[in-house]
Amino acid sequence: MAVKLRLARHGSKKRPYYRLVVANDSARRDGRFLEHVGSYDPAHNPPAVALKRDRIQHWLSQGAKPTYTVENLLAKFMDAADTAVRPVKKVRAVKPVEAAPAPAAEAASEQADA
C-alpha cells in the first residue's frame, strides 16, 4: 500500500481551494483519504496556506511520497508561517434613506386651506 501526500480539490466552479491530504495512491483525487494535513488557497494574494507541520513530518518519515505540486508547496511554505486568511463576508452597500417629497394630494389641500 503506497501512501501519497496530495491535493484534493474543493470549492465551487472557478473558485477552487485545495486540501492537502494523505491518501492511498489508488484512491480517487477527491475520494477517501487517511488524514487532512493542510490547506492551500491560490485565490488569495499571497496564497493562503495552513499546514500541520508535525503530521506532515510524521507521514514523510513513514515513507509517504508527496506529489510534484505538494513537494513544491512544502519546499516553499514548510519553514514559513501560515498565511491562512479568514473568508471575508460580502456586505451590501445600503443607500441612505432620503426624506420623501410631500405627495401632490397634501400639497393641494395645503393650497386650498390658504
PyMOL commands that set and color helices and strands:
alter all, ss='L'
color gray80, all
select helices_A, chain A and resi 53-61+68-77+104-113
alter helices_A, ss='H'
color red, helices_A
select strands_A, chain A and resi 3-12+15-24+35-41+48-51+65-66
alter strands_A, ss='S'
color yellow, strands_A
deselect
rebuild
show_as cartoon
